[in-house]
Amino acid sequence: MKIGIDFDNTIARYDSSFRRTAIATQLITEEWGGRSKTELRNYLRTLPDGEQLWMKLQGQVYGKFMHQAEIMPGFLEFLLKCRLRGHQVFIVSHKTEFGHFDTEQTSLRVEAMKWMESKRFFDSNFFGMQREHLFFADTREEKVARIAELACDCFIDDLPEVFAEKTFPESVKKVLYGNYRPDEVMESVTAFSSWEEISQHLLGSSSGEEERVLVELMTGIRLEALEKVSGRGNSRIYKLTSKEGQSLALKIYPGGDAAGRSRLGTEYHAIEFLRAQGFDATPEVVSMDENGHFGLYSWVDGSQVDAADPNALGQAVGFISRLHEISRAEVHKPSGLASEACLSAAELIRQVDLRLQRLQGVSAHYPELQEFLERAFLPLWQDLIVYAKEEWPESSRTSDLRERYRILSPSDFGFHNALRANGKLIFIDFEYFGWDDPVKLTADFLWHPAMQLEPGVASGWEEAMLRLFADDPDFAARLRVAMPLYGMRWIMILLNEFLPGIARRRHLASGVERYDGAEAQRLQLQKALCYRDRVTKIYANAALFADQNKHI
C-alpha cells in the first residue's frame, strides 16, 4: 500500500512551540493567560499589524524554532508498523522555501529535513524511510498534483481544504486527522482524531508478535514477555519482562492535556520529584521517550483497592497530608499548575461553561443529550452560578487563591488510581499533577464516578480534609459552595462520550474488542441524571445553610 501523509500539524506538532516562541520573541509574557495556538492567534490579531505578527510567528515556529516541534502522539507506532508490513510511505507537504517576513531567510524545508533526521526518519534501523519519498510543494495545487502522480492509495491530512481541491484524485482514500464535528467533514472523507484510530482503520490490529517487535523497537529492550494491561483513560499500559528478568510498566500516552501540556513529562517528573522527597507510595521512574510518548516505570504487583476500606482511607489521607507538608516546605518544587486547575469560582464556572459549549455544539445530533442539557442541566446550572457569585468567599471569587493556601495536587486522586501491594497503597496516576486549590482535590475525590464511596468513608475523607486545611480560613466555606458546582463539572466529564474522537480513544486504550458507542452514551446519560439529582440535594442543603447564616 502507498500511504501519503501531510507534514505540518499531521506529523509534526507545534502546540507548545507556538507559546514558547511567542515568549522568546517577546510577543507575550510567561504570565499570558491563553492556552492554545488558536487563542494565541486570536490575541495577536487584536494587536496593531496583528495578522503580520501572526504570519511572522508561524514562519519562526516552522523555521528557526523547528527543533521545538514534537512528533504527533501515536505516529511513531504507525510508521514503525508500516515499515514492518512493507508499506511505502510518502510525505507531501505544502511548505514554501522561506517563511513570511523572515529577515533571516531560514529555509523551512531544510529545517523540516533536519527535524526528521533528528527523529530517525531516515535511520535504516528505525523508521527506515527513504529521503526520495519526501516532497515539498509551493502551492496546494502542486501538492495535490504530486499526490496524484505518486498514485497514493490513501492520503492523510489535517486540512479539509486539501481534499476539497477539484483536482484531488478520486481514487485516493481521504483520511482527515483532527477533532472535527460530523458536519465539518465532507461525505467522501473519513475523519479520525488520533493516530491510533488511523492505524486501526488502515492497518488493523497487530498480532502479538508484531506488537512485541514494535515495543522492542520503541524501547530498545529485548523482551522475554509482553502483556497488555487495560488502559487508564486514554493511555495504554503494558507489562514488560526483559530477557534479564526485570519487570517494567510501559505507559503510552495520548499526548497533551487540554492545555497542550505533556502528560508524559508531567507524570514522569512529578513521580521523580515525589520520590526525591521521600515518597515511597508511588512507582519508581526508569526512563521516558518524548518522541514515542511513553514512560517506563517499575512494575507494581498489586490488587485493586476496596473503596470501603477504612485503612485505605487512612493511607490516602496520609498521602495528601505529606503533600501538604511538601507544598509548604522550603524545597525546590515544580512551578506549574495542575491540569485544569480551579483557583477561583470564576475559573470553575468558565471551565464548566466551556465543556457545556462543546456538548451543545454536537447536541443537535443527539436528541436525548439535547433534552438533558436544556431541561435538566441548564436551569440548575444557572441557579448555581448565581449562588456561587453570592456565597463563594470573596478572597477567591474572581481572583486566584493565594499561593500559601494551594497544594501540589495529583489532580486525579483516588482509589481508582491506586494498587494495594503487601498491604500498602501505591498511587499510580500523576498525568495532571501541579498546583491547585485543595478544595478541588477534596471535591473530586468525593465525586469521581470510579470511586463509589461508602457514606462513612466519604464523610471520613471530608472531615480529614477540613482538619488538614484548617489553616485556610475560607476552606470550609469554599468547599461547601464548590461541592454542587464540581458535581456539575463531573456531569460534563461523564458526557464526553458524545464528543468526537474521545470515546474512540478510550476504546482503543481499554483493549476491549467490541464497543457499542450508542449504549455507552446511554449509560453515561443515565449516570449524568443520577449526578444531577445528587447535585440538587447538596445544593438545597448548602443553600439552606447559607440562608440560616444570614438570619443569625
C-alpha positions in Angstrom: 0.0 0.0 0.0 1.2 3.5 -0.8 0.4 5.9 2.1 0.8 9.7 1.6 1.0 11.9 4.6 1.0 15.7 5.2 3.7 17.1 7.5 2.8 20.2 9.5 0.2 19.6 12.2 -0.2 16.0 11.0 3.2 14.5 11.7 4.9 17.5 13.4 3.1 19.0 16.4 3.6 22.7 17.3 1.2 23.3 20.2 3.7 24.1 22.9 6.2 25.6 20.4 3.9 28.5 19.4 3.7 29.6 23.0 7.4 29.2 23.7 8.4 31.0 20.5 6.0 33.9 21.2 7.6 34.3 24.7 11.1 34.1 23.3 10.3 36.8 20.7 8.6 38.9 23.4 5.1 38.8 21.7 3.7 37.6 25.0 5.0 37.2 28.6 5.1 34.0 30.5 2.1 35.3 32.5 -0.1 35.5 29.4 -3.3 33.5 30.3 -4.1 31.9 26.9 -3.5 28.2 26.3 -3.9 27.1 22.7 -2.5 28.1 19.4 -5.9 29.4 18.3 -6.1 31.7 21.4 -2.6 33.0 20.7 -3.5 33.7 17.0 -6.7 35.5 18.1 -4.8 37.5 20.7 -2.1 38.6 18.2 -4.7 39.6 15.7 -6.1 42.2 18.1 -2.7 44.0 18.1 -1.5 46.6 15.6 -0.3 44.7 12.5 -1.6 41.6 14.2 -2.0 39.5 11.1 1.6 40.2 10.1 2.8 39.3 13.6 0.9 36.0 13.4 2.4 35.2 10.0 5.8 36.1 11.1 5.5 33.9 14.2 4.4 31.0 12.0 7.5 31.4 9.9 9.7 31.3 13.0 7.9 28.2 14.5 8.3 26.3 11.2 11.8 27.6 10.7 14.3 28.8 13.3 12.4 27.1 16.1 11.5 24.0 14.2 13.6 21.9 16.7 11.0 22.5 19.3 8.3 20.6 17.4 7.2 17.2 18.7 6.1 14.1 16.9 2.3 13.6 17.0 1.2 11.0 19.6 0.8 7.6 18.0 2.6 8.4 14.8 5.8 6.7 15.8 4.0 3.4 16.2 2.1 3.9 12.9 5.3 4.5 10.9 7.1 1.6 12.5 4.1 -0.7 11.8 4.2 0.5 8.1 7.9 -0.4 7.9 7.3 -3.9 9.4 4.5 -4.6 6.9 6.3 -3.3 3.9 4.0 -0.3 3.1 5.5 2.6 1.2 5.2 6.0 3.0 5.4 9.3 1.2 5.4 12.7 2.9 3.9 15.5 0.7 4.0 18.9 2.4 2.7 22.3 1.3 5.7 24.2 2.5 7.3 27.2 0.9 11.1 27.6 1.0 11.0 30.6 3.3 8.6 31.9 5.9 6.7 35.2 5.6 8.5 38.3 6.8 11.6 36.2 7.7 14.6 38.6 7.6 17.0 35.8 8.4 15.8 33.7 5.4 15.8 30.4 7.2 14.9 27.6 4.9 11.7 26.0 6.2 12.4 22.9 4.1 15.9 22.4 5.4 14.8 22.8 9.0 12.0 20.2 8.4 14.5 17.8 7.0 16.9 18.4 10.0 14.0 17.7 12.3 13.1 14.4 10.6 16.8 13.4 10.7 16.9 14.1 14.5 13.8 11.9 14.9 15.4 9.0 13.0 13.0 9.1 10.0 15.8 8.0 7.6 17.5 5.6 10.0 17.5 2.2 8.4 17.4 0.6 11.9 14.4 2.6 12.9 11.8 4.2 10.7 13.8 3.4 7.5 12.0 6.0 5.3 13.6 6.9 2.0 14.6 10.5 1.5 13.3 10.3 -2.0 9.8 9.8 -0.6 9.8 13.4 0.9 8.3 16.1 -1.3 7.6 19.9 -0.7 5.2 22.0 -2.7 4.9 25.7 -3.1 1.1 25.6 -3.5 -1.8 23.4 -2.6 -2.5 22.7 -6.2 1.1 21.5 -6.7 0.7 19.3 -3.6 -2.4 17.7 -4.9 -0.7 17.1 -8.3 2.1 15.3 -6.5 -0.3 13.1 -4.6 -1.9 12.1 -8.0 1.5 11.5 -9.6 2.6 9.2 -6.7 -0.7 7.2 -7.1 -1.2 7.0 -3.4 -3.8 4.5 -2.1 -4.7 7.0 0.7 -3.6 10.4 1.9 -3.7 11.7 5.5 -4.0 15.4 6.1 -5.3 17.8 8.9 -6.8 20.3 6.4 -10.2 19.6 4.8 -9.4 22.1 2.1 -6.8 19.7 0.6 -9.5 17.1 -0.1 -11.9 19.8 -1.3 -9.5 20.7 -4.2 -11.2 19.9 -7.5 -8.2 18.1 -8.9 -7.8 15.8 -5.8 -7.8 12.3 -7.3 -11.0 10.4 -6.6 -9.1 7.1 -6.4 -7.2 8.2 -3.3 -8.8 7.4 0.0 -9.2 10.6 2.0 -8.3 10.4 5.8 -8.7 13.6 7.8 -6.8 14.0 11.0 -8.1 16.3 13.8 -11.0 17.0 16.1 -13.8 17.7 13.6 -17.5 17.6 14.1 -19.5 15.4 11.7 -21.0 18.4 9.9 -17.5 19.7 9.2 -16.4 16.6 7.2 -17.0 16.0 3.5 -19.0 12.9 2.6 -16.0 11.3 0.8 -13.7 11.9 3.8 -13.1 9.7 6.8 -12.1 11.6 9.9 -10.2 10.5 13.0 -8.8 12.4 16.0 -5.8 10.3 16.7 -3.1 8.3 15.0 -4.1 5.2 17.0 -7.5 5.4 15.2 -5.9 5.9 11.8 -3.6 2.9 12.4 -6.6 0.7 13.3 -8.5 1.9 10.2 -5.8 1.5 7.7 -3.6 -1.3 9.1 -5.9 -3.2 11.5 -4.9 -4.8 14.8 -1.4 -6.0 15.5 -0.6 -9.7 16.2 1.1 -10.5 19.4 4.4 -11.0 17.8 4.2 -7.7 15.8 3.2 -5.8 19.0 6.2 -7.3 20.7 8.6 -6.3 17.9 7.1 -2.8 17.9 7.7 -2.4 21.7 11.2 -3.7 21.3 11.9 -1.1 18.6 10.4 1.7 20.6 12.1 0.9 23.9 15.3 -0.8 22.9 14.6 -3.5 25.4 14.9 -7.2 24.4 11.7 -8.8 25.7 11.1 -12.2 27.3 7.3 -11.4 27.6 4.8 -8.7 26.8 1.4 -8.4 28.4 -1.2 -5.7 27.6 -3.0 -4.3 30.6 -6.3 -2.4 30.5 -5.6 1.2 29.8 -6.5 4.1 32.1 -8.3 7.0 30.5 -6.7 7.5 27.0 -3.4 5.8 27.9 -2.2 2.3 27.1 -0.3 0.2 29.6 1.9 -2.9 29.1 3.8 -5.2 31.5 7.3 -5.8 30.1 9.5 -8.6 31.2 13.1 -8.2 29.8 15.4 -11.0 28.9 17.2 -10.2 32.1 14.0 -10.9 34.1 13.2 -7.3 35.0 9.5 -6.3 35.1 8.6 -2.9 34.0 5.4 -0.9 33.3 5.3 0.7 29.8 2.8 3.6 29.6 2.0 5.1 26.2 0.3 8.5 26.4 -2.2 10.1 24.0 -0.3 13.4 24.0 -1.0 16.7 25.7 -3.9 17.6 28.0 -6.5 20.3 27.3 -3.8 23.0 27.7 -1.3 21.2 25.5 0.9 20.1 28.4 2.8 16.8 28.0 1.0 14.2 30.1 4.2 12.1 29.9 6.5 14.8 31.1 4.1 15.9 33.8 3.7 12.4 35.3 7.3 11.3 34.9 8.8 14.5 36.6 6.1 14.5 39.2 6.9 11.0 40.3 10.6 11.8 40.1 10.1 14.8 42.4 8.0 12.9 44.9 10.5 10.0 45.1 13.2 12.6 45.7 11.2 14.0 48.6 11.0 10.5 50.3 7.6 9.4 48.9 7.6 5.6 48.5 3.9 5.2 47.7 4.5 5.7 44.0 6.2 3.6 41.3 9.9 4.3 40.5 10.7 6.1 37.3 13.0 4.3 34.8 13.1 6.3 31.6 11.0 8.3 29.2 10.9 9.0 25.5 9.2 12.2 24.3 9.2 11.1 20.6 7.4 7.9 21.4 5.2 9.5 24.1 6.0 6.7 26.5 7.4 6.3 30.0 8.9 3.3 31.7 8.3 2.7 35.4 8.8 -0.1 38.0 6.1 -2.7 37.8 3.8 -2.8 40.8 2.4 -6.2 41.6 -0.8 -5.2 43.3 -4.6 -5.6 43.5 -7.5 -3.2 43.2 -8.4 -1.2 46.3 -11.7 -1.6 48.1 -13.2 1.9 48.4 -15.0 0.9 51.6 -11.7 0.1 53.4 -11.0 2.4 56.4 -7.3 1.5 56.3 -7.2 2.6 52.6 -8.8 5.9 53.5 -6.2 6.4 56.2 -3.4 5.9 53.7 -5.0 8.2 51.1 -5.3 10.9 53.8 -1.7 10.3 54.8 -0.5 10.8 51.3 -2.3 14.1 50.9 -1.1 15.2 54.4 2.5 14.5 53.2 1.9 16.5 50.0 0.5 19.4 52.2 3.8 19.4 54.1 5.9 19.3 51.0 3.8 22.1 49.5 4.8 24.3 52.5 8.4 23.1 52.8 11.4 25.2 51.7 12.5 22.8 48.9 12.7 23.3 45.2 9.2 22.4 43.9 7.5 22.2 40.5 6.0 25.5 39.4 3.2 24.6 37.0 -0.4 24.5 37.8 -2.3 21.2 37.8 -4.2 20.4 34.6 -7.5 22.4 34.6 -6.7 23.9 38.0 -9.5 25.8 39.5 -8.1 28.7 41.7 -11.3 30.8 41.7 -15.1 30.5 41.4 -14.8 32.4 38.1 -12.4 29.8 36.7 -14.5 26.9 37.8 -17.6 28.4 36.1 -15.6 29.2 33.0 -14.5 25.6 32.7 -18.0 24.2 33.1 -19.3 26.7 30.5 -16.6 25.7 28.1 -17.4 22.0 28.4 -21.1 22.8 28.1 -20.5 24.7 24.8 -18.6 21.7 23.4 -21.5 19.4 24.2 -24.1 21.9 22.8 -22.0 22.0 19.6 -22.8 18.3 19.0 -26.2 18.0 20.8 -28.2 18.6 17.6 -27.1 15.1 16.5 -28.2 13.5 19.8 -31.8 14.4 20.9 -31.5 12.8 24.3 -28.4 14.8 25.1 -30.0 18.0 23.9 -33.1 17.4 26.1 -30.9 16.7 29.1 -28.8 19.8 28.6 -31.8 22.1 28.1 -34.2 20.7 30.7 -32.1 19.0 33.4 -28.7 20.7 33.3 -29.1 24.4 32.3 -31.8 25.6 34.7 -29.8 24.1 37.7 -26.5 25.4 36.4 -27.9 29.0 36.1 -29.1 28.9 39.7 -25.7 27.6 40.8 -23.8 30.4 39.0 -25.9 33.0 40.9 -25.4 31.1 44.2 -21.6 30.9 43.7 -21.3 34.6 42.9 -23.2 35.4 46.1 -21.8 32.8 48.5 -18.2 32.0 47.4 -15.7 33.6 49.7 -14.6 37.0 48.3 -10.9 36.1 48.6 -11.1 33.7 45.6 -14.4 34.5 44.0 -12.8 36.3 40.9 -9.2 36.4 42.0 -6.9 33.4 42.2 -6.5 31.6 45.5 -3.4 32.9 47.4 -0.3 30.8 46.8 0.1 30.0 50.5 -3.2 28.1 50.5 -2.6 26.0 47.4 -1.3 22.4 47.3 0.7 20.3 44.9 -2.1 18.0 43.7 -2.2 14.7 41.8 -5.5 16.1 40.5 -6.9 12.7 39.5 -6.5 11.2 43.0 -8.4 8.3 44.5 -8.6 4.5 45.0 -9.3 4.1 41.3 -5.7 5.2 40.7 -4.1 3.0 43.4 -2.9 -0.6 43.9 -2.5 -2.5 47.1 0.8 -4.2 47.4 1.6 -6.1 50.6 -1.0 -4.0 52.4 0.5 -0.7 51.2 -1.3 1.6 48.8 0.8 2.6 45.7 -0.7 5.6 43.8 0.0 5.4 40.1 -1.5 8.3 38.1 0.1 11.8 38.1 -0.6 12.9 34.5 -2.3 16.1 35.7 0.0 16.9 38.7 0.5 20.6 39.7 -0.6 23.4 42.0 -4.3 23.7 42.7 -6.9 24.6 45.2 -7.2 21.7 47.8 -11.0 22.2 47.5 -10.9 20.8 44.0 -8.8 17.8 45.2 -11.3 17.2 48.1 -14.4 17.5 45.9 -13.1 15.4 43.0 -12.3 12.5 45.4 -15.9 12.6 46.5 -17.4 13.0 43.0 -15.3 10.7 40.9 -17.5 8.1 39.2 -15.0 5.3 39.7 -14.9 5.7 43.5 -18.4 4.6 44.7 -17.6 5.6 48.3 -19.5 4.3 51.3 -21.1 7.1 53.3 -18.7 6.6 56.2 -15.6 6.7 54.0 -16.9 9.8 52.2 -17.6 11.7 55.4 -14.3 10.5 56.9 -12.5 12.0 53.9 -14.3 15.3 54.1 -13.7 15.6 57.8 -10.0 14.8 57.4 -9.6 17.4 54.7 -11.4 20.0 56.8 -8.8 19.4 59.6 -5.8 19.3 57.3 -6.6 22.6 55.6 -7.9 24.4 58.7 -5.1 27.0 58.4 -7.1 28.3 55.3 -9.8 30.4 56.9 -12.1 30.1 53.8 -11.6 26.4 53.1 -14.7 25.1 54.7 -17.0 27.8 53.2 -15.3 27.4 49.8 -15.8 23.6 49.9 -19.5 23.9 50.8 -20.2 26.3 47.9 -18.0 24.4 45.5 -19.4 20.9 46.0 -22.5 21.2 43.8 -20.5 23.1 41.1 -17.9 20.3 40.9 -20.8 17.9 40.7 -22.0 19.8 37.6 -18.4 19.7 36.2 -18.4 15.9 36.6 -21.6 15.7 34.7 -19.9 17.4 31.8 -17.0 14.9 32.0 -19.4 12.0 32.0 -20.9 13.3 28.8 -17.6 13.4 27.0 -18.7 10.2 25.4 -20.7 12.3 22.9 -17.7 14.3 21.8 -15.9 13.5 18.5 -12.9 11.2 19.0 -12.9 10.9 22.8 -15.0 7.7 23.0 -12.9 6.1 20.3 -9.6 6.9 22.0 -10.9 5.4 25.3 -12.0 2.3 23.4 -8.5 1.9 21.9 -6.9 2.4 25.3 -9.2 -0.2 27.0 -8.2 -3.0 24.7 -11.8 -4.2 24.5 -12.6 -5.6 21.0 -16.3 -4.9 21.0 -17.6 -1.4 21.7 -21.2 -0.2 21.4 -21.0 3.6 21.3 -24.7 4.2 21.5 -25.0 2.0 24.6 -22.0 3.8 26.2 -23.7 7.1 25.6 -27.0 5.9 27.0 -25.2 4.7 30.2 -23.4 8.0 30.6 -26.6 10.0 30.3 -28.1 7.7 32.9 -25.2 8.5 35.2 -25.5 12.2 34.5 -29.1 12.1 35.6 -28.2 10.5 38.9 -25.4 13.1 39.4 -27.9 15.8 38.7 -30.2 14.5 41.5 -27.2 14.4 43.9 -26.2 17.9 43.0 -29.8 19.1 43.6 -29.8 17.7 47.1 -26.4 19.0 48.0 -27.3 22.5 46.6 -30.5 22.5 48.6 -28.7 21.8 51.9 -25.9 24.3 51.1 -28.5 27.0 50.2 -30.4 26.3 53.4 -27.2 26.6 55.4 -26.4 30.0 53.7 -29.9 31.2 54.4 -29.8 30.3 58.1 -26.5 32.0 58.5 -27.9 35.2 57.0 -30.5 35.3 59.8 -28.1 34.7 62.7 
